Amino acid sequence: PESISALYTLQELDLCECTSLQLLPNSIGALTSLQQLNLGQCSSLRHLPESISALYTLQELDLCECTSLQLLPNSIGALTSLQQLNLGQCSSLRHLPESISAL
């Protein structure tokens, strides 16, 4: 829900195996303290919102086995603190945005 933005001090969000999760709210970008985001095995997740680029402190993003994930936001290169990105078995992902080279 959009009210997730109230959790602005949250450092870790684990939604692993939320198989019915299709999208994240745009307000996820308000979680400015987030360091780890685990979306592994969210098999219905199709894309990430552009607002994810506001997660400047994000260090780990796990999208492993997000088999319906079709694209990453063009702004993913703005995640300058990102140290680990897991895209294993994202079988529907067709290409990576050019901005990913900034990581």
C-alpha positions as MATLAB code, in Angstrom:
seq = 'PESISALYTLQELDLCECTSLQLLPNSIGALTSLQQLNLGQCSSLRHLPESISALYTLQELDLCECTSLQLLPNSIGALTSLQQLNLGQCSSLRHLPESISAL';
ca = [
       0.000    0.000    0.000;
       0.997    3.628   -0.467;
       1.228    3.972    3.335;
       4.526    2.076    3.203;
       6.167    5.500    2.941;
       5.550    5.939    6.691;
       8.273    3.346    7.303;
      11.027    5.762    6.287;
      13.474    4.415    8.926;
      13.091    0.810    7.743;
      16.450   -0.700    6.788;
      15.449   -4.142    5.535;
      12.337   -5.249    3.669;
      11.913   -8.948    2.922;
       9.016   -9.848    0.650;
      10.579  -13.106   -0.521;
       8.109  -15.650   -1.923;
       5.194  -13.193   -2.112;
       4.048  -14.996   -5.220;
       0.925  -12.853   -5.738;
       2.797   -9.531   -5.567;
       2.485   -7.930   -9.014;
       3.805   -4.434   -8.357;
       5.350   -2.251   -5.708;
       3.779    1.084   -4.813;
       5.522    4.235   -6.051;
       5.816    5.278   -2.416;
       8.570    2.667   -1.959;
      10.926    5.459   -2.986;
      10.229    7.171    0.347;
      12.037    4.394    2.249;
      15.237    6.403    2.235;
      16.950    4.318    4.948;
      16.397    1.011    3.160;
      19.593   -1.001    2.737;
      18.246   -4.427    1.752;
      15.261   -5.245   -0.437;
      14.504   -8.912   -0.983;
      11.940   -9.638   -3.665;
      13.280  -13.087   -4.496;
      10.742  -15.601   -5.800;
       8.034  -12.955   -6.255;
       6.999  -14.803   -9.381;
       4.171  -12.414  -10.361;
       6.237   -9.213  -10.103;
       6.378   -7.633  -13.584;
       8.355   -4.437  -13.053;
       9.785   -2.070  -10.471;
       8.591    1.525  -10.138;
      10.890    4.344  -11.276;
      10.735    5.667   -7.704;
      13.089    2.877   -6.658;
      15.889    5.130   -7.880;
      15.352    7.283   -4.756;
      16.665    4.466   -2.536;
      20.146    5.970   -2.341;
      21.201    3.826    0.640;
      20.121    0.515   -0.932;
      23.024   -1.926   -0.864;
      21.344   -5.227   -1.772;
      18.526   -5.879   -4.223;
      17.463   -9.494   -4.645;
      15.197  -10.234   -7.593;
      16.191  -13.881   -7.966;
      13.499  -16.067   -9.534;
      11.183  -13.157  -10.332;
      10.109  -15.103  -13.382;
       7.561  -12.512  -14.596;
       9.929   -9.536  -14.275;
      10.081   -8.014  -17.756;
      12.085   -4.847  -17.243;
      14.095   -2.815  -14.796;
      13.545    0.925  -14.468;
      15.852    3.101  -16.566;
      16.812    4.943  -13.398;
      18.342    1.884  -11.704;
      21.775    3.380  -12.318;
      20.991    5.982   -9.652;
      21.361    3.321   -6.950;
      24.962    4.307   -6.329;
      25.228    2.448   -2.995;
      24.138   -0.843   -4.559;
      26.715   -3.561   -3.954;
      24.704   -6.669   -4.765;
      22.085   -7.168   -7.475;
      20.701  -10.684   -7.955;
      18.839  -11.238  -11.213;
      19.275  -15.012  -11.333;
      16.518  -16.940  -13.104;
      14.601  -13.837  -14.179;
      13.535  -15.683  -17.309;
      11.232  -12.942  -18.669;
      13.843  -10.166  -18.388;
      14.750   -9.273  -21.964;
      17.396   -6.574  -21.564;
      19.101   -4.398  -19.013;
      18.842   -0.603  -19.091;
      21.993    1.245  -20.132;
      22.087    3.077  -16.801;
      23.033   -0.173  -15.074;
      26.595    0.422  -16.230;
      26.777    3.294  -13.709;
      26.635    0.830  -10.815;
];
